[in-house]
Amino acid sequence: MEEGDSALFPAGVGGEVRNEGDEPAAVLVADITPLEGGVGTPAAGTPAP
């Protein structure tokens, strides 16, 4: 991969990812899980003023 490239790995995929280069790499991990018992309220994701 080159600088500025990105990769997306599907959920549940095992394995290993390595940075074999000399430059540091950044990793962003997100876990999105549905709420138990139904949907949330529309304001649930709205930050307080």
N, CA, C and O atoms as a Tripos MOL2 file, in Angstrom:
@<TRIPOS>MOLECULE
protein
  196   195    49     0     0
PROTEIN
NO_CHARGES

@<TRIPOS>ATOM
      1 N           0.8390   -1.1710    0.0000 N.3       1 MET1
      2 CA          0.0000    0.0000    0.0000 C.3       1 MET1
      3 C           0.8880    1.2400    0.0000 C.2       1 MET1
      4 O           2.0370    1.2080    0.4410 O.2       1 MET1
      5 N           0.3290    2.3150   -0.5010 N.am      2 GLU2
      6 CA          1.0300    3.5960   -0.5620 C.3       2 GLU2
      7 C           0.4480    4.5550    0.4740 C.2       2 GLU2
      8 O          -0.6170    4.2940    1.0330 O.2       2 GLU2
      9 N           1.1390    5.6580    0.7310 N.am      3 GLU3
     10 CA          0.6510    6.6730    1.6530 C.3       3 GLU3
     11 C          -0.7230    7.1600    1.2030 C.2       3 GLU3
     12 O          -0.9270    7.4530    0.0250 O.2       3 GLU3
     13 N          -1.6610    7.2440    2.1400 N.am      4 GLY4
     14 CA         -3.0090    7.7000    1.8330 C.3       4 GLY4
     15 C          -3.9710    6.5910    1.4580 C.2       4 GLY4
     16 O          -5.1750    6.8340    1.3780 O.2       4 GLY4
     17 N          -3.4800    5.3750    1.2230 N.am      5 ASP5
     18 CA         -4.3540    4.2410    0.9060 C.3       5 ASP5
     19 C          -5.0730    3.7700    2.1610 C.2       5 ASP5
     20 O          -4.6430    4.0490    3.2800 O.2       5 ASP5
     21 N          -6.1560    3.0640    1.9630 N.am      6 SER6
     22 CA         -6.8930    2.5050    3.0890 C.3       6 SER6
     23 C          -7.3640    1.1060    2.7250 C.2       6 SER6
     24 O          -7.4000    0.7330    1.5530 O.2       6 SER6
     25 N          -7.7210    0.3460    3.7390 N.am      7 ALA7
     26 CA         -8.2240   -1.0110    3.5380 C.3       7 ALA7
     27 C          -9.3950   -1.2280    4.4700 C.2       7 ALA7
     28 O          -9.4220   -0.6940    5.5780 O.2       7 ALA7
     29 N         -10.3540   -2.0030    4.0290 N.am      8 LEU8
     30 CA        -11.5360   -2.3270    4.8200 C.3       8 LEU8
     31 C         -11.5990   -3.8370    4.9490 C.2       8 LEU8
     32 O         -11.5800   -4.5540    3.9480 O.2       8 LEU8
     33 N         -11.6730   -4.3180    6.1780 N.am      9 PHE9
     34 CA        -11.7470   -5.7470    6.4230 C.3       9 PHE9
     35 C         -13.1390   -6.0720    6.9600 C.2       9 PHE9
     36 O         -13.5780   -5.4330    7.9170 O.2       9 PHE9
     37 N         -13.8410   -7.0330    6.3850 N.am     10 PRO10
     38 CA        -15.1720   -7.3910    6.8590 C.3      10 PRO10
     39 C         -15.1380   -7.9520    8.2850 C.2      10 PRO10
     40 O         -14.1280   -8.5000    8.7280 O.2      10 PRO10
     41 N         -16.2440   -7.8070    8.9780 N.am     11 ALA11
     42 CA        -16.3520   -8.3240   10.3510 C.3      11 ALA11
     43 C         -16.1840   -9.8390   10.3610 C.2      11 ALA11
     44 O         -16.5720  -10.5210    9.4120 O.2      11 ALA11
     45 N         -15.6090  -10.3570   11.4320 N.am     12 GLY12
     46 CA        -15.4760  -11.7870   11.6040 C.3      12 GLY12
     47 C         -14.3450  -12.4290   10.8350 C.2      12 GLY12
     48 O         -14.2380  -13.6550   10.8020 O.2      12 GLY12
     49 N         -13.4990  -11.6280   10.2160 N.am     13 VAL13
     50 CA        -12.3790  -12.1750    9.4550 C.3      13 VAL13
     51 C         -11.1720  -12.2510   10.3820 C.2      13 VAL13
     52 O         -10.7670  -11.2440   10.9640 O.2      13 VAL13
     53 N         -10.6050  -13.4320   10.5190 N.am     14 GLY14
     54 CA         -9.4120  -13.5890   11.3390 C.3      14 GLY14
     55 C          -8.1720  -13.3280   10.5270 C.2      14 GLY14
     56 O          -8.2280  -13.2090    9.3030 O.2      14 GLY14
     57 N          -7.0720  -13.2420   11.2010 N.am     15 GLY15
     58 CA         -5.8220  -13.0690   10.4830 C.3      15 GLY15
     59 C          -4.9410  -12.0330   11.1270 C.2      15 GLY15
     60 O          -5.1060  -11.6940   12.2980 O.2      15 GLY15
     61 N          -4.0120  -11.5380   10.3580 N.am     16 GLU16
     62 CA         -3.0070  -10.6120   10.8560 C.3      16 GLU16
     63 C          -2.7470   -9.5380    9.8100 C.2      16 GLU16
     64 O          -2.7490   -9.8090    8.6090 O.2      16 GLU16
     65 N          -2.5250   -8.3210   10.2790 N.am     17 VAL17
     66 CA         -2.1670   -7.2090    9.3990 C.3      17 VAL17
     67 C          -0.8510   -6.6480    9.9130 C.2      17 VAL17
     68 O          -0.7060   -6.3930   11.1080 O.2      17 VAL17
     69 N           0.0960   -6.4570    9.0260 N.am     18 ARG18
     70 CA          1.4210   -5.9730    9.4290 C.3      18 ARG18
     71 C           1.8050   -4.7040    8.6860 C.2      18 ARG18
     72 O           1.4210   -4.4930    7.5360 O.2      18 ARG18
     73 N           2.5570   -3.8840    9.3570 N.am     19 ASN19
     74 CA          3.1990   -2.7380    8.7280 C.3      19 ASN19
     75 C           4.6650   -3.0990    8.5830 C.2      19 ASN19
     76 O           5.4320   -2.9680    9.5370 O.2      19 ASN19
     77 N           5.0650   -3.5490    7.4070 N.am     20 GLU20
     78 CA          6.4440   -3.9670    7.1930 C.3      20 GLU20
     79 C           7.3200   -2.8360    6.6670 C.2      20 GLU20
     80 O           8.4820   -3.0490    6.3200 O.2      20 GLU20
     81 N           6.7540   -1.6300    6.6110 N.am     21 GLY21
     82 CA          7.5250   -0.4830    6.1400 C.3      21 GLY21
     83 C           8.2380    0.2140    7.2780 C.2      21 GLY21
     84 O           8.1580   -0.2080    8.4310 O.2      21 GLY21
     85 N           8.9430    1.2960    6.9370 N.am     22 ASP22
     86 CA          9.6820    2.0770    7.9240 C.3      22 ASP22
     87 C           8.8420    3.2020    8.5150 C.2      22 ASP22
     88 O           9.1770    3.7330    9.5740 O.2      22 ASP22
     89 N           7.7640    3.5680    7.8480 N.am     23 GLU23
     90 CA          6.9210    4.6670    8.2970 C.3      23 GLU23
     91 C           5.8480    4.1600    9.2650 C.2      23 GLU23
     92 O           5.3690    3.0350    9.1210 O.2      23 GLU23
     93 N           5.4690    4.9850   10.2520 N.am     24 PRO24
     94 CA          4.3960    4.5740   11.1630 C.3      24 PRO24
     95 C           3.0650    4.4580   10.4180 C.2      24 PRO24
     96 O           2.8470    5.1270    9.4080 O.2      24 PRO24
     97 N           2.1940    3.6150   10.9200 N.am     25 ALA25
     98 CA          0.8620    3.4270   10.3380 C.3      25 ALA25
     99 C          -0.1920    3.6850   11.4040 C.2      25 ALA25
    100 O           0.0460    3.4420   12.5880 O.2      25 ALA25
    101 N          -1.3420    4.1730   10.9940 N.am     26 ALA26
    102 CA         -2.4570    4.4240   11.9080 C.3      26 ALA26
    103 C          -3.5670    3.4190   11.6270 C.2      26 ALA26
    104 O          -3.8170    3.0610   10.4760 O.2      26 ALA26
    105 N          -4.2300    2.9690   12.6900 N.am     27 VAL27
    106 CA         -5.3210    2.0040   12.5690 C.3      27 VAL27
    107 C          -6.5370    2.5730   13.2730 C.2      27 VAL27
    108 O          -6.4490    3.0410   14.4090 O.2      27 VAL27
    109 N          -7.6740    2.5310   12.5930 N.am     28 LEU28
    110 CA         -8.9380    2.9550   13.1690 C.3      28 LEU28
    111 C          -9.8470    1.7320   13.2350 C.2      28 LEU28
    112 O         -10.1110    1.0930   12.2170 O.2      28 LEU28
    113 N         -10.3200    1.4130   14.4260 N.am     29 VAL29
    114 CA        -11.1850    0.2540   14.6220 C.3      29 VAL29
    115 C         -12.5380    0.7530   15.1070 C.2      29 VAL29
    116 O         -12.6130    1.5420   16.0490 O.2      29 VAL29
    117 N         -13.6040    0.2930   14.4650 N.am     30 ALA30
    118 CA        -14.9620    0.6670   14.8650 C.3      30 ALA30
    119 C         -15.7760   -0.5960   15.1050 C.2      30 ALA30
    120 O         -15.6610   -1.5720   14.3630 O.2      30 ALA30
    121 N         -16.5920   -0.5680   16.1380 N.am     31 ASP31
    122 CA        -17.4800   -1.6900   16.4570 C.3      31 ASP31
    123 C         -18.8890   -1.1230   16.5640 C.2      31 ASP31
    124 O         -19.1960   -0.3810   17.4970 O.2      31 ASP31
    125 N         -19.7340   -1.4680   15.6210 N.am     32 ILE32
    126 CA        -21.1120   -0.9890   15.6140 C.3      32 ILE32
    127 C         -22.0070   -2.1630   15.9660 C.2      32 ILE32
    128 O         -22.0600   -3.1530   15.2370 O.2      32 ILE32
    129 N         -22.7100   -2.0500   17.0830 N.am     33 THR33
    130 CA        -23.5360   -3.1380   17.5880 C.3      33 THR33
    131 C         -24.9680   -2.6440   17.7470 C.2      33 THR33
    132 O         -25.1870   -1.5770   18.3200 O.2      33 THR33
    133 N         -25.9460   -3.3960   17.2510 N.am     34 PRO34
    134 CA        -27.3360   -2.9750   17.4260 C.3      34 PRO34
    135 C         -27.7580   -3.0160   18.8970 C.2      34 PRO34
    136 O         -27.2700   -3.8350   19.6760 O.2      34 PRO34
    137 N         -28.6650   -2.1250   19.2530 N.am     35 LEU35
    138 CA        -29.1970   -2.0920   20.6140 C.3      35 LEU35
    139 C         -30.0780   -3.3110   20.8610 C.2      35 LEU35
    140 O         -30.7640   -3.7810   19.9530 O.2      35 LEU35
    141 N         -30.0580   -3.8190   22.0830 N.am     36 GLU36
    142 CA        -30.9410   -4.9230   22.4290 C.3      36 GLU36
    143 C         -32.3400   -4.3820   22.7060 C.2      36 GLU36
    144 O         -32.4910   -3.3240   23.3160 O.2      36 GLU36
    145 N         -33.3410   -5.0940   22.2660 N.am     37 GLY37
    146 CA        -34.7100   -4.7100   22.5920 C.3      37 GLY37
    147 C         -35.3220   -3.6620   21.6790 C.2      37 GLY37
    148 O         -36.3710   -3.1170   22.0220 O.2      37 GLY37
    149 N         -34.7390   -3.3560   20.5640 N.am     38 GLY38
    150 CA        -35.3660   -2.4060   19.6570 C.3      38 GLY38
    151 C         -34.4390   -1.3070   19.1990 C.2      38 GLY38
    152 O         -33.2180   -1.3970   19.3260 O.2      38 GLY38
    153 N         -35.0460   -0.2720   18.6670 N.am     39 VAL39
    154 CA        -34.2770    0.8560   18.1200 C.3      39 VAL39
    155 C         -34.1130    1.9350   19.1660 C.2      39 VAL39
    156 O         -34.8790    2.0210   20.1250 O.2      39 VAL39
    157 N         -33.0950    2.7580   18.9620 N.am     40 GLY40
    158 CA        -32.8590    3.8800   19.8710 C.3      40 GLY40
    159 C         -33.7430    5.0660   19.5190 C.2      40 GLY40
    160 O         -34.4690    5.0390   18.5250 O.2      40 GLY40
    161 N         -33.6780    6.0870   20.3240 N.am     41 THR41
    162 CA        -34.4490    7.2990   20.0550 C.3      41 THR41
    163 C         -33.6790    8.1550   19.0570 C.2      41 THR41
    164 O         -32.4540    8.0480   18.9930 O.2      41 THR41
    165 N         -34.3480    8.9970   18.2780 N.am     42 PRO42
    166 CA        -33.6350    9.8310   17.3070 C.3      42 PRO42
    167 C         -32.5860   10.7330   17.9360 C.2      42 PRO42
    168 O         -31.5890   11.0560   17.2900 O.2      42 PRO42
    169 N         -32.7890   11.1480   19.1870 N.am     43 ALA43
    170 CA        -31.8390   12.0520   19.8400 C.3      43 ALA43
    171 C         -30.7220   11.3080   20.5500 C.2      43 ALA43
    172 O         -29.8730   11.9470   21.1710 O.2      43 ALA43
    173 N         -30.6880    9.9880   20.4840 N.am     44 ALA44
    174 CA        -29.6980    9.2130   21.2240 C.3      44 ALA44
    175 C         -28.2670    9.5580   20.8070 C.2      44 ALA44
    176 O         -27.3590    9.5180   21.6370 O.2      44 ALA44
    177 N         -28.0570    9.8960   19.5370 N.am     45 GLY45
    178 CA        -26.7100   10.2100   19.0840 C.3      45 GLY45
    179 C         -26.4130   11.6950   19.0270 C.2      45 GLY45
    180 O         -25.3520   12.0950   18.5480 O.2      45 GLY45
    181 N         -27.3330   12.5190   19.5080 N.am     46 THR46
    182 CA        -27.1580   13.9690   19.4570 C.3      46 THR46
    183 C         -26.3920   14.4460   20.6770 C.2      46 THR46
    184 O         -26.8290   14.1880   21.7980 O.2      46 THR46
    185 N         -25.2570   15.1370   20.5070 N.am     47 PRO47
    186 CA        -24.5190   15.6260   21.6610 C.3      47 PRO47
    187 C         -25.2740   16.7290   22.4000 C.2      47 PRO47
    188 O         -26.0180   17.4980   21.7910 O.2      47 PRO47
    189 N         -25.0800   16.7970   23.6930 N.am     48 ALA48
    190 CA        -25.7160   17.8440   24.5230 C.3      48 ALA48
    191 C         -25.0490   19.1790   24.2340 C.2      48 ALA48
    192 O         -23.8450   19.2190   23.9810 O.2      48 ALA48
    193 N         -25.8040   20.2770   24.2660 N.am     49 PRO49
    194 CA        -25.2020   21.5980   24.0080 C.3      49 PRO49
    195 C         -24.2410   22.0240   25.0940 C.2      49 PRO49
    196 O         -23.6610   23.1060   25.0150 O.2      49 PRO49
@<TRIPOS>BOND
     1     1     2 1
     2     2     3 1
     3     3     4 2
     4     3     5 am
     5     5     6 1
     6     6     7 1
     7     7     8 2
     8     7     9 am
     9     9    10 1
    10    10    11 1
    11    11    12 2
    12    11    13 am
    13    13    14 1
    14    14    15 1
    15    15    16 2
    16    15    17 am
    17    17    18 1
    18    18    19 1
    19    19    20 2
    20    19    21 am
    21    21    22 1
    22    22    23 1
    23    23    24 2
    24    23    25 am
    25    25    26 1
    26    26    27 1
    27    27    28 2
    28    27    29 am
    29    29    30 1
    30    30    31 1
    31    31    32 2
    32    31    33 am
    33    33    34 1
    34    34    35 1
    35    35    36 2
    36    35    37 am
    37    37    38 1
    38    38    39 1
    39    39    40 2
    40    39    41 am
    41    41    42 1
    42    42    43 1
    43    43    44 2
    44    43    45 am
    45    45    46 1
    46    46    47 1
    47    47    48 2
    48    47    49 am
    49    49    50 1
    50    50    51 1
    51    51    52 2
    52    51    53 am
    53    53    54 1
    54    54    55 1
    55    55    56 2
    56    55    57 am
    57    57    58 1
    58    58    59 1
    59    59    60 2
    60    59    61 am
    61    61    62 1
    62    62    63 1
    63    63    64 2
    64    63    65 am
    65    65    66 1
    66    66    67 1
    67    67    68 2
    68    67    69 am
    69    69    70 1
    70    70    71 1
    71    71    72 2
    72    71    73 am
    73    73    74 1
    74    74    75 1
    75    75    76 2
    76    75    77 am
    77    77    78 1
    78    78    79 1
    79    79    80 2
    80    79    81 am
    81    81    82 1
    82    82    83 1
    83    83    84 2
    84    83    85 am
    85    85    86 1
    86    86    87 1
    87    87    88 2
    88    87    89 am
    89    89    90 1
    90    90    91 1
    91    91    92 2
    92    91    93 am
    93    93    94 1
    94    94    95 1
    95    95    96 2
    96    95    97 am
    97    97    98 1
    98    98    99 1
    99    99   100 2
   100    99   101 am
   101   101   102 1
   102   102   103 1
   103   103   104 2
   104   103   105 am
   105   105   106 1
   106   106   107 1
   107   107   108 2
   108   107   109 am
   109   109   110 1
   110   110   111 1
   111   111   112 2
   112   111   113 am
   113   113   114 1
   114   114   115 1
   115   115   116 2
   116   115   117 am
   117   117   118 1
   118   118   119 1
   119   119   120 2
   120   119   121 am
   121   121   122 1
   122   122   123 1
   123   123   124 2
   124   123   125 am
   125   125   126 1
   126   126   127 1
   127   127   128 2
   128   127   129 am
   129   129   130 1
   130   130   131 1
   131   131   132 2
   132   131   133 am
   133   133   134 1
   134   134   135 1
   135   135   136 2
   136   135   137 am
   137   137   138 1
   138   138   139 1
   139   139   140 2
   140   139   141 am
   141   141   142 1
   142   142   143 1
   143   143   144 2
   144   143   145 am
   145   145   146 1
   146   146   147 1
   147   147   148 2
   148   147   149 am
   149   149   150 1
   150   150   151 1
   151   151   152 2
   152   151   153 am
   153   153   154 1
   154   154   155 1
   155   155   156 2
   156   155   157 am
   157   157   158 1
   158   158   159 1
   159   159   160 2
   160   159   161 am
   161   161   162 1
   162   162   163 1
   163   163   164 2
   164   163   165 am
   165   165   166 1
   166   166   167 1
   167   167   168 2
   168   167   169 am
   169   169   170 1
   170   170   171 1
   171   171   172 2
   172   171   173 am
   173   173   174 1
   174   174   175 1
   175   175   176 2
   176   175   177 am
   177   177   178 1
   178   178   179 1
   179   179   180 2
   180   179   181 am
   181   181   182 1
   182   182   183 1
   183   183   184 2
   184   183   185 am
   185   185   186 1
   186   186   187 1
   187   187   188 2
   188   187   189 am
   189   189   190 1
   190   190   191 1
   191   191   192 2
   192   191   193 am
   193   193   194 1
   194   194   195 1
   195   195   196 2
@<TRIPOS>SUBSTRUCTURE
     1 MET1         2 RESIDUE 1 A MET
     2 GLU2         6 RESIDUE 1 A GLU
     3 GLU3        10 RESIDUE 1 A GLU
     4 GLY4        14 RESIDUE 1 A GLY
     5 ASP5        18 RESIDUE 1 A ASP
     6 SER6        22 RESIDUE 1 A SER
     7 ALA7        26 RESIDUE 1 A ALA
     8 LEU8        30 RESIDUE 1 A LEU
     9 PHE9        34 RESIDUE 1 A PHE
    10 PRO10       38 RESIDUE 1 A PRO
    11 ALA11       42 RESIDUE 1 A ALA
    12 GLY12       46 RESIDUE 1 A GLY
    13 VAL13       50 RESIDUE 1 A VAL
    14 GLY14       54 RESIDUE 1 A GLY
    15 GLY15       58 RESIDUE 1 A GLY
    16 GLU16       62 RESIDUE 1 A GLU
    17 VAL17       66 RESIDUE 1 A VAL
    18 ARG18       70 RESIDUE 1 A ARG
    19 ASN19       74 RESIDUE 1 A ASN
    20 GLU20       78 RESIDUE 1 A GLU
    21 GLY21       82 RESIDUE 1 A GLY
    22 ASP22       86 RESIDUE 1 A ASP
    23 GLU23       90 RESIDUE 1 A GLU
    24 PRO24       94 RESIDUE 1 A PRO
    25 ALA25       98 RESIDUE 1 A ALA
    26 ALA26      102 RESIDUE 1 A ALA
    27 VAL27      106 RESIDUE 1 A VAL
    28 LEU28      110 RESIDUE 1 A LEU
    29 VAL29      114 RESIDUE 1 A VAL
    30 ALA30      118 RESIDUE 1 A ALA
    31 ASP31      122 RESIDUE 1 A ASP
    32 ILE32      126 RESIDUE 1 A ILE
    33 THR33      130 RESIDUE 1 A THR
    34 PRO34      134 RESIDUE 1 A PRO
    35 LEU35      138 RESIDUE 1 A LEU
    36 GLU36      142 RESIDUE 1 A GLU
    37 GLY37      146 RESIDUE 1 A GLY
    38 GLY38      150 RESIDUE 1 A GLY
    39 VAL39      154 RESIDUE 1 A VAL
    40 GLY40      158 RESIDUE 1 A GLY
    41 THR41      162 RESIDUE 1 A THR
    42 PRO42      166 RESIDUE 1 A PRO
    43 ALA43      170 RESIDUE 1 A ALA
    44 ALA44      174 RESIDUE 1 A ALA
    45 GLY45      178 RESIDUE 1 A GLY
    46 THR46      182 RESIDUE 1 A THR
    47 PRO47      186 RESIDUE 1 A PRO
    48 ALA48      190 RESIDUE 1 A ALA
    49 PRO49      194 RESIDUE 1 A PRO
